[in-house]
């Protein structure tokens, strides 16, 4: 197998694995919110843990921080902070699975942002995005409910999905010229610092006050550890380094697996207090999202196989 192909497959596997980790972040976040943590407290602690983890890696590996790397990380951090604040606040008003599904709509926003940035859009990726969006619509819609079941939290999450499209495209460009370690560390540290400043300025119960009881539960710290170490430290490093080997739209399709994992964890009852139900329509939507991933990955190769016999026939 050519080295470039092997490198690409490693990146695909790594990004798909991170989608699974991020999928678990939605029920973990909902658990902390139900336990009584404010949005600001949750984000400050999560990104403080993530900053410490990535900072330790930088020290151990002696990774230098260049000016360009720091500036790129700063821009990513500003967008990331906005994403997590609107998404986490939205989870107060919607379910983990629905939040995950709406967030997954970045599969259609990412190629639009990529086009604005001058990237080329492959036909297979465009088709996969359309299939994924169809699946997401089936997963989100609640028949018979007012506004189709749409809530304030869904609107906030939709805004997060739009911002995710910008973040994915920005990461794809920055990771080709800046250190993945530094990008991950700076953007996580910036998000943590912004969260701390906002939380200190907010009145109770949105500030740190009132979160003491929730922090007394072991489950809260398990969730924070999962989000801080796996869904932040590990995940943002992998995204910052591996996405350089993939296109922005291809990355978005792989990330579309995230809501499927969110739903699977949410219906399993694995997270205490989180138990949702999967309807046949939602199952169909999840299957379409998986299909979209295969279209993105296998589409170009299948197209080449179909074109090869035609080319040989024309030569003969």
C-alpha positions as CSV (number, residue, x, y, z in Angstrom):
1,X,0.0,0.0,0.0
2,X,1.4,3.4,-0.9
3,X,2.5,5.6,2.0
4,X,0.1,8.3,1.0
5,X,-2.8,5.9,1.0
6,X,-1.8,4.4,4.3
7,X,-1.5,7.9,5.9
8,X,-4.9,8.8,4.5
9,X,-6.5,5.6,6.0
10,X,-4.9,6.3,9.4
11,X,-6.3,9.8,9.3
12,X,-9.8,8.5,8.4
13,X,-9.7,5.9,11.3
14,X,-8.5,8.5,13.8
15,X,-11.1,11.1,12.8
16,X,-13.9,8.5,12.9
17,X,-12.7,7.5,16.4
18,X,-12.8,11.0,17.6
19,X,-16.4,11.3,16.3
20,X,-17.3,8.4,18.6
21,X,-15.6,10.2,21.6
22,X,-17.4,13.5,20.8
23,X,-20.6,11.5,20.5
24,X,-20.2,10.5,24.1
25,X,-19.6,14.2,25.1
26,X,-23.3,15.1,24.6
27,X,-24.8,12.8,27.2
28,X,-21.8,13.5,29.5
29,X,-22.5,17.2,29.2
30,X,-26.3,16.7,29.8
31,X,-25.4,14.7,32.9
32,X,-23.4,17.5,34.3
33,X,-26.1,20.1,33.6
34,X,-28.7,17.9,35.2
35,X,-26.4,17.5,38.2
36,X,-26.5,21.3,38.7
37,X,-23.3,22.6,37.0
38,X,-23.7,25.9,35.3
39,X,-22.7,26.2,31.6
40,X,-19.8,28.4,32.6
41,X,-18.5,26.1,35.4
42,X,-18.7,23.1,33.1
43,X,-16.8,24.7,30.3
44,X,-14.2,26.3,32.5
45,X,-13.4,23.0,34.2
46,X,-13.5,21.0,31.0
47,X,-11.1,23.2,29.2
48,X,-8.9,23.7,32.2
49,X,-8.4,19.9,32.3
50,X,-7.9,19.9,28.5
51,X,-5.4,22.8,28.7
52,X,-3.4,21.0,31.5
53,X,-3.3,17.8,29.5
54,X,-2.1,19.4,26.3
55,X,0.3,21.7,28.1
56,X,1.9,18.7,29.7
57,X,2.4,17.1,26.3
58,X,4.0,20.2,25.0
59,X,6.5,20.2,27.8
60,X,7.3,16.6,27.6
61,X,7.8,16.7,23.8
62,X,9.5,20.1,24.0
63,X,7.3,21.5,21.2
64,X,8.2,25.1,20.4
65,X,5.4,27.7,20.1
66,X,5.9,29.9,17.0
67,X,4.1,33.2,16.5
68,X,2.1,31.9,13.5
69,X,1.1,28.8,15.4
70,X,-0.1,30.9,18.3
71,X,-2.1,33.3,16.1
72,X,-3.8,30.4,14.2
73,X,-4.6,28.8,17.5
74,X,-6.0,32.1,18.8
75,X,-8.4,32.4,15.9
76,X,-9.5,28.8,16.3
77,X,-10.0,29.3,20.0
78,X,-12.3,32.3,19.5
79,X,-14.6,30.3,17.2
80,X,-14.4,27.2,19.4
81,X,-15.4,29.2,22.5
82,X,-18.5,30.5,20.6
83,X,-19.4,26.9,19.5
84,X,-19.2,25.4,22.9
85,X,-21.1,28.2,24.7
86,X,-24.1,28.1,22.4
87,X,-24.1,24.3,22.1
88,X,-23.8,23.7,25.8
89,X,-26.4,26.3,26.7
90,X,-28.6,24.7,24.1
91,X,-28.4,21.4,25.8
92,X,-30.3,22.8,28.7
93,X,-33.4,23.0,26.5
94,X,-33.0,19.9,24.2
95,X,-32.0,16.3,24.4
96,X,-28.5,15.0,23.8
97,X,-29.4,13.0,20.7
98,X,-31.2,15.9,19.1
99,X,-28.3,18.3,20.0
100,X,-25.9,15.8,18.4
101,X,-28.0,15.5,15.2
102,X,-28.5,19.2,14.7
103,X,-24.8,19.8,15.4
104,X,-24.2,17.3,12.6
105,X,-25.7,19.6,10.1
106,X,-22.2,21.1,9.7
107,X,-21.9,18.4,7.0
108,X,-23.8,20.8,4.7
109,X,-22.3,24.1,6.1
110,X,-18.7,22.9,5.8
111,X,-18.6,22.5,2.0
112,X,-20.4,25.9,1.6
113,X,-17.7,27.5,3.7
114,X,-15.0,25.6,1.9
115,X,-16.2,26.9,-1.4
116,X,-16.0,30.4,-0.1
117,X,-12.4,29.7,1.0
118,X,-11.5,28.5,-2.5
119,X,-11.4,24.7,-1.9
120,X,-12.4,22.2,-4.6
121,X,-15.6,20.3,-4.0
122,X,-15.5,16.6,-5.1
123,X,-18.8,15.2,-6.5
124,X,-18.7,12.2,-4.2
125,X,-18.3,14.5,-1.1
126,X,-21.2,16.7,-2.3
127,X,-23.4,13.7,-2.8
128,X,-22.4,12.3,0.6
129,X,-23.2,15.6,2.3
130,X,-26.7,15.6,0.8
131,X,-27.3,12.0,1.9
132,X,-26.1,12.8,5.4
133,X,-28.3,15.9,5.6
134,X,-31.3,13.7,4.6
135,X,-30.5,11.3,7.4
136,X,-30.1,14.2,9.9
137,X,-33.6,15.5,8.9
138,X,-35.1,12.1,9.6
139,X,-33.3,11.9,12.9
140,X,-34.3,15.4,14.1
141,X,-37.9,15.7,13.1
142,X,-40.7,15.0,15.7
143,X,-44.0,14.4,13.9
144,X,-47.0,16.1,15.5
145,X,-45.0,18.3,17.8
146,X,-45.3,22.2,17.6
147,X,-42.7,23.6,15.2
148,X,-41.7,20.0,14.5
149,X,-40.4,19.8,18.1
150,X,-38.0,22.7,17.5
151,X,-36.9,24.5,20.7
152,X,-34.7,27.4,21.8
153,X,-31.9,24.9,22.4
154,X,-32.2,23.6,18.8
155,X,-31.8,27.1,17.5
156,X,-28.6,27.6,19.6
157,X,-27.3,24.3,18.4
158,X,-28.0,25.2,14.8
159,X,-25.9,28.3,15.3
160,X,-23.1,26.0,16.7
161,X,-23.4,23.8,13.6
162,X,-22.8,26.8,11.3
163,X,-19.8,27.8,13.4
164,X,-18.5,24.2,13.3
165,X,-18.4,24.5,9.5
166,X,-16.1,27.6,9.8
167,X,-14.0,25.8,12.5
168,X,-13.5,22.7,10.3
169,X,-12.4,24.7,7.3
170,X,-10.1,26.9,9.3
171,X,-8.5,23.9,10.9
172,X,-8.0,22.3,7.5
173,X,-6.1,25.3,6.4
174,X,-4.2,26.1,9.6
175,X,-3.1,22.6,10.2
176,X,-1.1,22.5,6.9
177,X,1.2,25.4,8.1
178,X,1.1,25.2,11.9
179,X,2.0,22.6,14.6
180,X,-1.0,20.4,15.5
181,X,0.1,20.3,19.1
182,X,0.3,24.1,19.4
183,X,-3.0,24.6,17.5
184,X,-4.8,22.2,19.9
185,X,-3.2,23.7,23.0
186,X,-3.8,27.4,22.2
187,X,-7.4,27.0,21.1
188,X,-8.3,24.9,24.1
189,X,-6.5,27.4,26.4
190,X,-8.3,30.3,24.8
191,X,-11.7,28.7,25.2
192,X,-10.9,27.9,28.8
193,X,-9.8,31.5,29.5
194,X,-12.9,33.0,27.8
195,X,-15.1,30.6,29.7
196,X,-13.5,31.6,33.0
197,X,-13.9,35.4,32.2
198,X,-17.5,35.0,31.2
199,X,-18.5,32.9,34.2
200,X,-16.9,35.3,36.6
201,X,-18.9,38.1,35.1
202,X,-22.2,36.3,35.2
203,X,-24.7,36.5,38.1
204,X,-25.8,33.4,40.1
205,X,-27.0,30.8,39.2
206,X,-25.0,31.0,36.0
207,X,-21.7,31.7,37.7
208,X,-19.6,29.3,39.8
209,X,-22.0,29.8,42.7
210,X,-24.4,27.0,43.2
211,X,-22.2,24.3,41.5
212,X,-20.7,23.0,44.7
213,X,-23.3,20.3,45.2
214,X,-22.8,19.0,41.7
215,X,-19.1,18.8,42.2
216,X,-19.5,16.7,45.2
217,X,-20.7,13.8,43.0
218,X,-18.1,11.4,41.7
219,X,-20.1,11.0,38.4
220,X,-19.6,14.7,37.7
221,X,-15.9,14.4,37.9
222,X,-15.9,11.2,35.7
223,X,-17.9,13.1,33.1
224,X,-15.6,16.1,33.4
225,X,-12.5,13.9,33.1
226,X,-13.9,12.2,30.0
227,X,-14.7,15.5,28.4
228,X,-11.4,17.2,29.5
229,X,-9.0,14.4,28.7
230,X,-10.6,12.4,25.9
231,X,-13.1,14.7,24.2
232,X,-10.7,17.8,24.5
233,X,-7.0,16.9,25.0
234,X,-7.0,13.8,22.7
235,X,-9.7,14.8,20.3
236,X,-8.4,18.3,19.5
237,X,-4.9,17.1,19.0
238,X,-6.1,14.4,16.6
239,X,-8.2,16.9,14.7
240,X,-5.4,19.4,14.5
241,X,-2.9,16.9,13.2
242,X,-4.9,14.4,11.1
243,X,-7.2,16.8,9.3
244,X,-4.2,18.1,7.3
245,X,-4.4,14.7,5.5
246,X,-8.1,15.1,4.6
247,X,-10.2,17.6,2.9
248,X,-12.6,19.8,4.9
249,X,-15.7,18.3,3.4
250,X,-14.4,14.7,3.9
251,X,-13.7,15.5,7.5
252,X,-17.2,16.8,8.0
253,X,-18.6,13.6,6.6
254,X,-16.6,11.5,9.0
255,X,-17.7,13.8,11.9
256,X,-21.3,13.1,10.8
257,X,-20.9,9.8,12.6
258,X,-20.9,11.8,15.9
259,X,-24.7,12.1,16.3
260,X,-25.1,8.3,15.6
261,X,-22.8,7.6,18.5
262,X,-24.6,10.2,20.6
263,X,-27.9,8.4,20.0
264,X,-26.5,5.0,20.6
265,X,-25.1,6.0,24.0
266,X,-28.2,8.0,24.9
267,X,-30.6,5.1,24.3
268,X,-28.3,2.6,26.0
269,X,-28.9,4.1,29.4
270,X,-25.1,3.8,30.1
271,X,-25.1,7.4,31.4
272,X,-27.2,7.7,34.6
273,X,-30.3,9.8,34.0
274,X,-30.0,9.7,30.2
275,X,-32.3,7.3,28.5
276,X,-33.8,8.0,25.1
277,X,-35.8,5.9,22.6
278,X,-34.9,5.2,19.0
279,X,-37.8,5.4,16.5
280,X,-37.8,3.6,13.1
281,X,-37.5,7.0,11.4
282,X,-34.5,7.8,13.5
283,X,-32.9,4.4,12.7
284,X,-33.4,5.1,9.0
285,X,-31.7,8.5,9.5
286,X,-28.7,6.9,11.2
287,X,-28.3,4.3,8.5
288,X,-28.3,7.2,5.9
289,X,-25.5,8.9,7.8
290,X,-23.5,5.7,7.7
291,X,-24.2,5.4,4.0
292,X,-23.0,9.0,3.5
293,X,-19.7,8.1,5.1
294,X,-19.2,5.2,2.7
295,X,-20.1,7.3,-0.3
296,X,-17.5,9.8,0.7
297,X,-14.8,7.2,1.2
298,X,-15.6,4.6,-1.5
299,X,-17.2,6.8,-4.1
300,X,-14.0,8.0,-5.9
301,X,-12.6,4.4,-6.0
302,X,-15.8,2.9,-7.3
303,X,-16.1,5.6,-10.0
304,X,-12.5,4.9,-11.1
305,X,-13.4,1.2,-11.4
306,X,-16.4,1.9,-13.6
307,X,-14.4,4.3,-15.7
308,X,-11.4,2.0,-16.2
309,X,-13.3,-0.7,-18.3
310,X,-14.8,2.1,-20.4
311,X,-11.4,3.6,-21.1
312,X,-9.9,0.2,-22.0
313,X,-12.8,-0.5,-24.3
314,X,-12.3,2.8,-26.0
315,X,-8.6,2.1,-26.5
316,X,-9.4,-1.4,-27.9
